[in-house]
């Protein structure tokens, strides 16, 4: 019986130098094994970043989230104004049992509200 991978929904738009550095880290994690990475963010941006990598055979999939949260935005306002922000969608994937965990290096307040 094979070991199942942990499904991690990653807010690809959160954090410094996102999505470039987030995508880079996601590809490295997927290469090491044990996880399935679900990159959450605007599909066009994610696909553009992934062109630099040979990722098609890796356990990485993309999930569209057309909005994202910038530093300085009010977490309470974001909850109402941006329900499809990448951090919100990543948390929703866990709630809907499509992911086992969510990860964001972005806006801490928004991540707490999303959880």
N, C-alpha and C positions, 0 to 999 in steps of 0.2 A: 504494500500500500504506500503510495507516494505521499510526501509531505505537502500539505496545502500551503499556498502562499498567503501571506497577510495582505489584504487589499487596503492600500493607503491612498486616500484622496488628498492630493496636494494642491493647495492654493498657489497656482503658478504665478499669480500677479502680486503676491504679497512679499514684502521685504525689499531691501536695497538691491538694486541692479536686476530686479525682476522684469521680465521673465527669464532673461538670459541665464543668470546664475542658478535659478531654481530648476530650470530645464537641465542644465549641466549636472547638477546634483542628482536629479531624478534618474538620468541616464546612468550615472555611476552606480547608484543604488540598485537599479534594475539589473545591471551587469553582475553584481555580487550575488544576486539570487535571494530567494526567501520572501520576496515581496512582489506584488503587482502594483505598479504605480498608475494611479488615475490622475492625470494632469488636468486641472480644472482652470479654465480661462477662455478667452475669446479664441475660437478655433483657428482663425487665420494667423493670429500671433503665435500660437503654439506650433502650428505647422511650419511657419517661417523659422522659428528657433530650432526646430528639430531637423531642418535640412542639413545642418552641420554634422549630424550624427547618423550612424548606421543603427537605427533603432527599431526597424520594422519587425525584427525577430525577437525583440526584447519584450518582457511582460509589461508593456506600457500601453495604455489607451488614453484617448482624449475625451473630455467631456466639456461641452460648450457652456460657458458662463459669460454672457456678453458684457457684463458690467464688472467693475472692480472699485475698490475703496482706496482713496489716497490718504496719506497721513494728514491729520488735522481735521478730517471730517468727523462730525458728531456721530458716535455709535448709535444713539437712539434714532437720529434722523436717517441714518443709513438703513436701519431695519425696515423703515417704511418706504424710503425712496429707492432703495436698490436691493430688492428681494432676490435678484439674479446675479448679485455680486459673487465673485469667485469663492470667497471665504464662506458665504452663506450657502452656496451650492455644495461645497465640499462637506460642510456639516450636515446638510440635508441628505447627502448620499449615505452617511453613516446612519442617520435616523431611518432611512428607507432600506437598510440592510444591503446596500449596493457597495458599501465599503466597510472595513473593520475599524478604521481610524481616519481622522482628518488631521492635516498638518498645515500650519500657516506661519510664515515668518513676517507677516504683515501687521496691520493695525490690531493691537492687543485687545482694545475695547470691542472692536467689531467681532473678533474671534470669540470673545467671551459671550457676547450677545448671540452669536450664531450657534454656539454650543447649547 
